[in-house]
């Protein structure tokens, strides 16, 4: 089954907006990566070419990137979660 990973960082206003949006819509990511504090974050940032936060990615069981959304675009986020199945 595909999973959604959310990349965020402390003091990121857009990250807080996305958190509130996801809470309001009852959407929960499978994994959360704090790009500043989490050990191993750099490896994931490089692997998935993360350029900004917040970024949500959809990956398959082997960790291959299926799709991504950067920023606080509600429709794109809802669509990404729908692709997860």
N, C-alpha and C positions, 0 to 999 in steps of 0.2 A: 504494500500500500504506500502511496506517495505521502510525503510529510512536508509540512511548512516550517521553515526556520525563519525567525525574525531577528535581524541584526539591528542593534540599537546602541545608544551610548548615553551616559549620564548627562543631564542638563541639555537634552535635545528637545526643543519645543515640539517639533514635528513628531517625535517618538511618543510624546505624551498625548498628542492629538490622536495618533493611531491607536494607542492603548485604550483611550476612551471610546473611540469608534468601535473597536473590536469588542469591548465590554458591552456596549450598547446593542450590538448586533449578535451577541452570544457566539463570537468566533474566538477560538483558542488555537494558538500556534502549538506545534508539537515540540519545538525547541526554541529557546531564546539565547542569543549570543550578545553579550555586552562587549563591544569591540575594544573597550579600554581596559576592562577588568578581568575578563575571562581568559584563563590559560588556554592556549590552543586557538584563540580567536584569529591570530595572524594567519595561520595556516588556512583556515576557512575563508578569510577575507581574500586571500590570494587565489584559492581554489575556485571561488565563485565570482571573482572580480568585483567585489563590493566597493563602490565608489562613494556612497553616501548613506546616511541613516535618516529615517528608517528604511530598510530594504527587507522585503519578505520574498523568500524564494520557495519554489515548489521543487522538490527533488524526488526521484524514484528510489526504490529499495537499495540500489547500488550507489546512491549519492549523486547520480547524474542530474544536472539541472534541466528542469522541464520548462519553467517560466519564472518570471520575477516581476515585482512591483516596487518601485522606489517612491517615497513620499507618502502623502496622506490622501491619495485618490480613492474615495469610498467605493466607487463602482469597480475600479480595477482590483481592489482588495477583495470585494465580494466575489468577483469573477474568479480570482485566484483560488479562493477557498472552495468554490464550486468545482473547480478542476480537480481538487484533491479527492473528491468523491466521498 
